[in-house]
Amino acid sequence: QLQASGGGLVQAGGSLRLSCRVSGSGFTIEDLAWYRQPPGKQRELVATLSSGSTTNIAMAVQGLSTISYDNAERTLFLQMNSLKPEDTAVYFCNVRWRYYGRTSLRDAWGRGTQVTVSS
């Protein structure tokens, strides 16, 4: 189960840190990601973090956003700086996981947290 939080209303140029807590047991995480869905648009990838700690950040937010995972807290973060009105979207966390001893991968999605950036 994923529980995302940290969204809100912020002025352009401000920062937000989104969190997504992972709960449950008996599985291993392969990849983590943040997606966003701007109003009237399709969901798009923002950032990924692989089990090997490789990160990929979308061009639109490169240099402005950082994805990280606190293993002890089992929480995924997205630090967003210098926010722009075009960053306004519902942000979703995603975890790709598998049961211990199994090879098939599954996807879990958080409910989404609204980020609104005012100009």
Rosetta constraint file for C-alpha pairs under 8 A:
AtomPair CA 1 CA 22 HARMONIC 5.94 0.50
AtomPair CA 1 CA 23 HARMONIC 5.23 0.50
AtomPair CA 1 CA 24 HARMONIC 6.46 0.50
AtomPair CA 1 CA 108 HARMONIC 7.17 0.50
AtomPair CA 1 CA 109 HARMONIC 7.92 0.50
AtomPair CA 1 CA 110 HARMONIC 7.45 0.50
AtomPair CA 2 CA 20 HARMONIC 6.22 0.50
AtomPair CA 2 CA 21 HARMONIC 5.61 0.50
AtomPair CA 2 CA 22 HARMONIC 4.95 0.50
AtomPair CA 2 CA 23 HARMONIC 6.47 0.50
AtomPair CA 2 CA 93 HARMONIC 7.58 0.50
AtomPair CA 2 CA 108 HARMONIC 7.26 0.50
AtomPair CA 2 CA 109 HARMONIC 6.47 0.50
AtomPair CA 2 CA 110 HARMONIC 4.73 0.50
AtomPair CA 2 CA 111 HARMONIC 7.53 0.50
AtomPair CA 3 CA 19 HARMONIC 7.99 0.50
AtomPair CA 3 CA 20 HARMONIC 5.24 0.50
AtomPair CA 3 CA 21 HARMONIC 5.22 0.50
AtomPair CA 3 CA 22 HARMONIC 6.87 0.50
AtomPair CA 3 CA 110 HARMONIC 5.58 0.50
AtomPair CA 3 CA 111 HARMONIC 6.86 0.50
AtomPair CA 4 CA 18 HARMONIC 7.15 0.50
AtomPair CA 4 CA 19 HARMONIC 5.50 0.50
AtomPair CA 4 CA 20 HARMONIC 4.09 0.50
AtomPair CA 4 CA 21 HARMONIC 6.50 0.50
AtomPair CA 4 CA 92 HARMONIC 7.31 0.50
AtomPair CA 4 CA 93 HARMONIC 6.81 0.50
AtomPair CA 4 CA 110 HARMONIC 5.84 0.50
AtomPair CA 4 CA 111 HARMONIC 6.69 0.50
AtomPair CA 4 CA 112 HARMONIC 6.20 0.50
AtomPair CA 4 CA 113 HARMONIC 6.24 0.50
AtomPair CA 5 CA 18 HARMONIC 5.81 0.50
AtomPair CA 5 CA 19 HARMONIC 5.24 0.50
AtomPair CA 5 CA 20 HARMONIC 6.31 0.50
AtomPair CA 5 CA 112 HARMONIC 7.92 0.50
AtomPair CA 5 CA 113 HARMONIC 5.93 0.50
AtomPair CA 6 CA 16 HARMONIC 7.05 0.50
AtomPair CA 6 CA 17 HARMONIC 5.97 0.50
AtomPair CA 6 CA 18 HARMONIC 4.44 0.50
AtomPair CA 6 CA 19 HARMONIC 5.94 0.50
AtomPair CA 6 CA 113 HARMONIC 7.12 0.50
AtomPair CA 7 CA 16 HARMONIC 7.10 0.50
AtomPair CA 7 CA 17 HARMONIC 7.64 0.50
AtomPair CA 7 CA 18 HARMONIC 6.20 0.50
AtomPair CA 7 CA 113 HARMONIC 5.29 0.50
AtomPair CA 7 CA 114 HARMONIC 5.19 0.50
AtomPair CA 7 CA 115 HARMONIC 4.84 0.50
AtomPair CA 7 CA 116 HARMONIC 7.87 0.50
AtomPair CA 8 CA 113 HARMONIC 7.93 0.50
AtomPair CA 8 CA 114 HARMONIC 6.10 0.50
AtomPair CA 8 CA 115 HARMONIC 5.01 0.50
AtomPair CA 8 CA 116 HARMONIC 6.09 0.50
AtomPair CA 9 CA 115 HARMONIC 6.15 0.50
AtomPair CA 9 CA 116 HARMONIC 4.74 0.50
AtomPair CA 9 CA 117 HARMONIC 5.90 0.50
AtomPair CA 9 CA 118 HARMONIC 7.29 0.50
AtomPair CA 10 CA 14 HARMONIC 6.09 0.50
AtomPair CA 10 CA 15 HARMONIC 7.40 0.50
AtomPair CA 10 CA 16 HARMONIC 7.81 0.50
AtomPair CA 10 CA 115 HARMONIC 7.82 0.50
AtomPair CA 10 CA 116 HARMONIC 6.31 0.50
AtomPair CA 10 CA 117 HARMONIC 5.01 0.50
AtomPair CA 10 CA 118 HARMONIC 6.26 0.50
AtomPair CA 11 CA 83 HARMONIC 7.65 0.50
AtomPair CA 11 CA 117 HARMONIC 5.37 0.50
AtomPair CA 11 CA 118 HARMONIC 4.78 0.50
AtomPair CA 11 CA 119 HARMONIC 6.20 0.50
AtomPair CA 12 CA 82 HARMONIC 6.84 0.50
AtomPair CA 12 CA 83 HARMONIC 5.31 0.50
AtomPair CA 12 CA 84 HARMONIC 4.96 0.50
AtomPair CA 12 CA 85 HARMONIC 6.31 0.50
AtomPair CA 12 CA 117 HARMONIC 5.70 0.50
AtomPair CA 12 CA 118 HARMONIC 5.66 0.50
AtomPair CA 12 CA 119 HARMONIC 5.31 0.50
AtomPair CA 13 CA 81 HARMONIC 7.07 0.50
AtomPair CA 13 CA 82 HARMONIC 4.06 0.50
AtomPair CA 13 CA 83 HARMONIC 4.91 0.50
AtomPair CA 13 CA 84 HARMONIC 6.40 0.50
AtomPair CA 14 CA 81 HARMONIC 6.20 0.50
AtomPair CA 14 CA 82 HARMONIC 5.35 0.50
AtomPair CA 14 CA 83 HARMONIC 5.50 0.50
AtomPair CA 15 CA 79 HARMONIC 7.48 0.50
AtomPair CA 15 CA 80 HARMONIC 5.46 0.50
AtomPair CA 15 CA 81 HARMONIC 4.37 0.50
AtomPair CA 15 CA 82 HARMONIC 6.07 0.50
AtomPair CA 15 CA 83 HARMONIC 6.15 0.50
AtomPair CA 16 CA 79 HARMONIC 6.10 0.50
AtomPair CA 16 CA 80 HARMONIC 5.33 0.50
AtomPair CA 16 CA 81 HARMONIC 6.72 0.50
AtomPair CA 17 CA 77 HARMONIC 6.67 0.50
AtomPair CA 17 CA 78 HARMONIC 5.55 0.50
AtomPair CA 17 CA 79 HARMONIC 4.38 0.50
AtomPair CA 17 CA 80 HARMONIC 6.06 0.50
AtomPair CA 18 CA 77 HARMONIC 5.47 0.50
AtomPair CA 18 CA 78 HARMONIC 5.00 0.50
AtomPair CA 18 CA 79 HARMONIC 6.41 0.50
AtomPair CA 19 CA 75 HARMONIC 6.46 0.50
AtomPair CA 19 CA 76 HARMONIC 5.62 0.50
AtomPair CA 19 CA 77 HARMONIC 4.60 0.50
AtomPair CA 19 CA 78 HARMONIC 6.62 0.50
AtomPair CA 20 CA 75 HARMONIC 5.38 0.50
AtomPair CA 20 CA 76 HARMONIC 4.93 0.50
AtomPair CA 20 CA 77 HARMONIC 6.37 0.50
AtomPair CA 20 CA 93 HARMONIC 6.41 0.50
AtomPair CA 20 CA 110 HARMONIC 7.41 0.50
AtomPair CA 21 CA 73 HARMONIC 7.71 0.50
AtomPair CA 21 CA 74 HARMONIC 5.92 0.50
AtomPair CA 21 CA 75 HARMONIC 4.28 0.50
AtomPair CA 21 CA 76 HARMONIC 6.30 0.50
AtomPair CA 22 CA 74 HARMONIC 5.47 0.50
AtomPair CA 22 CA 75 HARMONIC 5.95 0.50
AtomPair CA 22 CA 76 HARMONIC 7.73 0.50
AtomPair CA 23 CA 74 HARMONIC 7.49 0.50
AtomPair CA 26 CA 99 HARMONIC 6.03 0.50
AtomPair CA 26 CA 100 HARMONIC 6.11 0.50
AtomPair CA 27 CA 97 HARMONIC 6.65 0.50
AtomPair CA 27 CA 98 HARMONIC 5.54 0.50
AtomPair CA 27 CA 99 HARMONIC 4.16 0.50
AtomPair CA 27 CA 100 HARMONIC 5.15 0.50
AtomPair CA 28 CA 97 HARMONIC 5.66 0.50
AtomPair CA 28 CA 98 HARMONIC 5.65 0.50
AtomPair CA 28 CA 99 HARMONIC 6.26 0.50
AtomPair CA 28 CA 100 HARMONIC 6.30 0.50
AtomPair CA 29 CA 51 HARMONIC 6.94 0.50
AtomPair CA 29 CA 95 HARMONIC 6.90 0.50
AtomPair CA 29 CA 96 HARMONIC 6.13 0.50
AtomPair CA 29 CA 97 HARMONIC 4.40 0.50
AtomPair CA 29 CA 98 HARMONIC 6.69 0.50
AtomPair CA 30 CA 50 HARMONIC 6.33 0.50
AtomPair CA 30 CA 51 HARMONIC 5.02 0.50
AtomPair CA 30 CA 95 HARMONIC 7.60 0.50
AtomPair CA 30 CA 96 HARMONIC 5.57 0.50
AtomPair CA 30 CA 97 HARMONIC 5.29 0.50
AtomPair CA 30 CA 98 HARMONIC 7.46 0.50
AtomPair CA 31 CA 48 HARMONIC 7.21 0.50
AtomPair CA 31 CA 49 HARMONIC 5.84 0.50
AtomPair CA 31 CA 50 HARMONIC 4.39 0.50
AtomPair CA 31 CA 51 HARMONIC 5.51 0.50
AtomPair CA 31 CA 95 HARMONIC 5.91 0.50
AtomPair CA 31 CA 96 HARMONIC 5.09 0.50
AtomPair CA 31 CA 97 HARMONIC 7.07 0.50
AtomPair CA 32 CA 48 HARMONIC 5.71 0.50
AtomPair CA 32 CA 49 HARMONIC 5.12 0.50
AtomPair CA 32 CA 50 HARMONIC 6.26 0.50
AtomPair CA 32 CA 51 HARMONIC 7.94 0.50
AtomPair CA 32 CA 76 HARMONIC 7.63 0.50
AtomPair CA 32 CA 93 HARMONIC 7.53 0.50
AtomPair CA 32 CA 94 HARMONIC 5.71 0.50
AtomPair CA 32 CA 95 HARMONIC 4.59 0.50
AtomPair CA 32 CA 96 HARMONIC 6.29 0.50
AtomPair CA 33 CA 45 HARMONIC 7.68 0.50
AtomPair CA 33 CA 46 HARMONIC 7.46 0.50
AtomPair CA 33 CA 47 HARMONIC 5.52 0.50
AtomPair CA 33 CA 48 HARMONIC 4.17 0.50
AtomPair CA 33 CA 49 HARMONIC 6.06 0.50
AtomPair CA 33 CA 93 HARMONIC 5.83 0.50
AtomPair CA 33 CA 94 HARMONIC 5.03 0.50
AtomPair CA 33 CA 95 HARMONIC 6.43 0.50
AtomPair CA 34 CA 45 HARMONIC 6.42 0.50
AtomPair CA 34 CA 46 HARMONIC 5.43 0.50
AtomPair CA 34 CA 47 HARMONIC 5.33 0.50
AtomPair CA 34 CA 48 HARMONIC 6.51 0.50
AtomPair CA 34 CA 78 HARMONIC 7.41 0.50
AtomPair CA 34 CA 91 HARMONIC 6.85 0.50
AtomPair CA 34 CA 92 HARMONIC 5.66 0.50
AtomPair CA 34 CA 93 HARMONIC 4.56 0.50
AtomPair CA 34 CA 94 HARMONIC 6.02 0.50
AtomPair CA 35 CA 43 HARMONIC 6.52 0.50
AtomPair CA 35 CA 44 HARMONIC 5.43 0.50
AtomPair CA 35 CA 45 HARMONIC 4.40 0.50
AtomPair CA 35 CA 46 HARMONIC 5.02 0.50
AtomPair CA 35 CA 47 HARMONIC 7.07 0.50
AtomPair CA 35 CA 91 HARMONIC 5.71 0.50
AtomPair CA 35 CA 92 HARMONIC 5.10 0.50
AtomPair CA 35 CA 93 HARMONIC 6.30 0.50
AtomPair CA 35 CA 94 HARMONIC 7.45 0.50
AtomPair CA 36 CA 43 HARMONIC 5.44 0.50
AtomPair CA 36 CA 44 HARMONIC 5.41 0.50
AtomPair CA 36 CA 45 HARMONIC 6.49 0.50
AtomPair CA 36 CA 46 HARMONIC 6.59 0.50
AtomPair CA 36 CA 89 HARMONIC 5.81 0.50
AtomPair CA 36 CA 90 HARMONIC 5.42 0.50
AtomPair CA 36 CA 91 HARMONIC 4.21 0.50
AtomPair CA 36 CA 92 HARMONIC 5.84 0.50
AtomPair CA 37 CA 41 HARMONIC 6.21 0.50
AtomPair CA 37 CA 42 HARMONIC 5.74 0.50
AtomPair CA 37 CA 43 HARMONIC 4.17 0.50
AtomPair CA 37 CA 44 HARMONIC 6.15 0.50
AtomPair CA 37 CA 89 HARMONIC 5.14 0.50
AtomPair CA 37 CA 90 HARMONIC 5.24 0.50
AtomPair CA 37 CA 91 HARMONIC 6.50 0.50
AtomPair CA 38 CA 42 HARMONIC 7.11 0.50
AtomPair CA 38 CA 43 HARMONIC 7.22 0.50
AtomPair CA 38 CA 86 HARMONIC 7.94 0.50
AtomPair CA 38 CA 87 HARMONIC 7.51 0.50
AtomPair CA 38 CA 88 HARMONIC 6.05 0.50
AtomPair CA 38 CA 89 HARMONIC 3.99 0.50
AtomPair CA 38 CA 90 HARMONIC 6.40 0.50
AtomPair CA 39 CA 88 HARMONIC 7.76 0.50
AtomPair CA 39 CA 89 HARMONIC 6.25 0.50
AtomPair CA 45 CA 58 HARMONIC 6.75 0.50
AtomPair CA 46 CA 57 HARMONIC 6.06 0.50
AtomPair CA 46 CA 58 HARMONIC 5.14 0.50
AtomPair CA 46 CA 61 HARMONIC 7.31 0.50
AtomPair CA 47 CA 55 HARMONIC 7.16 0.50
AtomPair CA 47 CA 56 HARMONIC 5.49 0.50
AtomPair CA 47 CA 57 HARMONIC 4.38 0.50
AtomPair CA 47 CA 58 HARMONIC 5.93 0.50
AtomPair CA 47 CA 66 HARMONIC 7.83 0.50
AtomPair CA 47 CA 67 HARMONIC 6.44 0.50
AtomPair CA 48 CA 54 HARMONIC 7.95 0.50
AtomPair CA 48 CA 55 HARMONIC 5.48 0.50
AtomPair CA 48 CA 56 HARMONIC 5.17 0.50
AtomPair CA 48 CA 57 HARMONIC 6.61 0.50
AtomPair CA 48 CA 67 HARMONIC 7.07 0.50
AtomPair CA 49 CA 53 HARMONIC 5.90 0.50
AtomPair CA 49 CA 54 HARMONIC 5.59 0.50
AtomPair CA 49 CA 55 HARMONIC 4.50 0.50
AtomPair CA 49 CA 56 HARMONIC 6.69 0.50
AtomPair CA 49 CA 67 HARMONIC 6.84 0.50
AtomPair CA 49 CA 68 HARMONIC 7.16 0.50
AtomPair CA 50 CA 54 HARMONIC 5.22 0.50
AtomPair CA 50 CA 55 HARMONIC 6.50 0.50
AtomPair CA 55 CA 67 HARMONIC 7.24 0.50
AtomPair CA 57 CA 61 HARMONIC 6.78 0.50
AtomPair CA 57 CA 62 HARMONIC 5.61 0.50
AtomPair CA 57 CA 65 HARMONIC 7.44 0.50
AtomPair CA 57 CA 66 HARMONIC 7.62 0.50
AtomPair CA 58 CA 62 HARMONIC 5.91 0.50
AtomPair CA 61 CA 65 HARMONIC 5.77 0.50
AtomPair CA 64 CA 80 HARMONIC 5.95 0.50
AtomPair CA 64 CA 81 HARMONIC 5.15 0.50
AtomPair CA 64 CA 82 HARMONIC 6.45 0.50
AtomPair CA 64 CA 83 HARMONIC 7.93 0.50
AtomPair CA 65 CA 78 HARMONIC 6.74 0.50
AtomPair CA 65 CA 79 HARMONIC 5.39 0.50
AtomPair CA 65 CA 80 HARMONIC 4.42 0.50
AtomPair CA 65 CA 81 HARMONIC 6.13 0.50
AtomPair CA 66 CA 77 HARMONIC 7.97 0.50
AtomPair CA 66 CA 78 HARMONIC 5.66 0.50
AtomPair CA 66 CA 79 HARMONIC 5.08 0.50
AtomPair CA 66 CA 80 HARMONIC 6.67 0.50
AtomPair CA 67 CA 76 HARMONIC 7.49 0.50
AtomPair CA 67 CA 77 HARMONIC 5.70 0.50
AtomPair CA 67 CA 78 HARMONIC 4.67 0.50
AtomPair CA 67 CA 79 HARMONIC 6.48 0.50
AtomPair CA 68 CA 76 HARMONIC 5.94 0.50
AtomPair CA 68 CA 77 HARMONIC 5.23 0.50
AtomPair CA 68 CA 78 HARMONIC 6.63 0.50
AtomPair CA 69 CA 74 HARMONIC 7.08 0.50
AtomPair CA 69 CA 75 HARMONIC 5.72 0.50
AtomPair CA 69 CA 76 HARMONIC 4.41 0.50
AtomPair CA 69 CA 77 HARMONIC 6.01 0.50
AtomPair CA 70 CA 74 HARMONIC 5.58 0.50
AtomPair CA 70 CA 75 HARMONIC 5.31 0.50
AtomPair CA 70 CA 76 HARMONIC 6.44 0.50
AtomPair CA 70 CA 77 HARMONIC 7.98 0.50
AtomPair CA 71 CA 75 HARMONIC 6.81 0.50
AtomPair CA 76 CA 93 HARMONIC 7.95 0.50
AtomPair CA 83 CA 87 HARMONIC 6.40 0.50
AtomPair CA 83 CA 117 HARMONIC 6.75 0.50
AtomPair CA 84 CA 88 HARMONIC 7.57 0.50
AtomPair CA 84 CA 117 HARMONIC 6.08 0.50
AtomPair CA 84 CA 118 HARMONIC 7.70 0.50
AtomPair CA 84 CA 119 HARMONIC 7.44 0.50
AtomPair CA 85 CA 116 HARMONIC 7.28 0.50
AtomPair CA 85 CA 117 HARMONIC 4.66 0.50
AtomPair CA 85 CA 118 HARMONIC 5.68 0.50
AtomPair CA 85 CA 119 HARMONIC 5.99 0.50
AtomPair CA 86 CA 117 HARMONIC 7.55 0.50
AtomPair CA 87 CA 115 HARMONIC 7.54 0.50
AtomPair CA 87 CA 116 HARMONIC 7.45 0.50
AtomPair CA 87 CA 117 HARMONIC 6.67 0.50
AtomPair CA 88 CA 114 HARMONIC 7.79 0.50
AtomPair CA 88 CA 115 HARMONIC 5.38 0.50
AtomPair CA 88 CA 116 HARMONIC 4.57 0.50
AtomPair CA 88 CA 117 HARMONIC 5.44 0.50
AtomPair CA 89 CA 114 HARMONIC 6.08 0.50
AtomPair CA 89 CA 115 HARMONIC 5.49 0.50
AtomPair CA 89 CA 116 HARMONIC 6.63 0.50
AtomPair CA 90 CA 112 HARMONIC 5.82 0.50
AtomPair CA 90 CA 113 HARMONIC 5.38 0.50
AtomPair CA 90 CA 114 HARMONIC 4.34 0.50
AtomPair CA 90 CA 115 HARMONIC 5.98 0.50
AtomPair CA 91 CA 112 HARMONIC 5.19 0.50
AtomPair CA 91 CA 113 HARMONIC 5.21 0.50
AtomPair CA 91 CA 114 HARMONIC 6.20 0.50
AtomPair CA 91 CA 115 HARMONIC 7.02 0.50
AtomPair CA 92 CA 109 HARMONIC 6.79 0.50
AtomPair CA 92 CA 110 HARMONIC 5.65 0.50
AtomPair CA 92 CA 111 HARMONIC 6.57 0.50
AtomPair CA 92 CA 112 HARMONIC 4.38 0.50
AtomPair CA 92 CA 113 HARMONIC 6.59 0.50
AtomPair CA 93 CA 109 HARMONIC 5.83 0.50
AtomPair CA 93 CA 110 HARMONIC 5.19 0.50
AtomPair CA 93 CA 111 HARMONIC 7.99 0.50
AtomPair CA 93 CA 112 HARMONIC 7.07 0.50
AtomPair CA 94 CA 107 HARMONIC 6.88 0.50
AtomPair CA 94 CA 108 HARMONIC 5.66 0.50
AtomPair CA 94 CA 109 HARMONIC 4.68 0.50
AtomPair CA 94 CA 110 HARMONIC 6.45 0.50
AtomPair CA 95 CA 107 HARMONIC 5.75 0.50
AtomPair CA 95 CA 108 HARMONIC 5.21 0.50
AtomPair CA 95 CA 109 HARMONIC 6.62 0.50
AtomPair CA 96 CA 105 HARMONIC 6.40 0.50
AtomPair CA 96 CA 106 HARMONIC 5.52 0.50
AtomPair CA 96 CA 107 HARMONIC 4.57 0.50
AtomPair CA 96 CA 108 HARMONIC 6.44 0.50
AtomPair CA 97 CA 105 HARMONIC 5.50 0.50
AtomPair CA 97 CA 106 HARMONIC 5.29 0.50
AtomPair CA 97 CA 107 HARMONIC 6.39 0.50
AtomPair CA 97 CA 108 HARMONIC 7.78 0.50
AtomPair CA 98 CA 102 HARMONIC 6.30 0.50
AtomPair CA 98 CA 103 HARMONIC 6.53 0.50
AtomPair CA 98 CA 104 HARMONIC 6.09 0.50
AtomPair CA 98 CA 105 HARMONIC 4.89 0.50
AtomPair CA 98 CA 106 HARMONIC 5.97 0.50
AtomPair CA 99 CA 103 HARMONIC 7.66 0.50
AtomPair CA 99 CA 104 HARMONIC 7.98 0.50
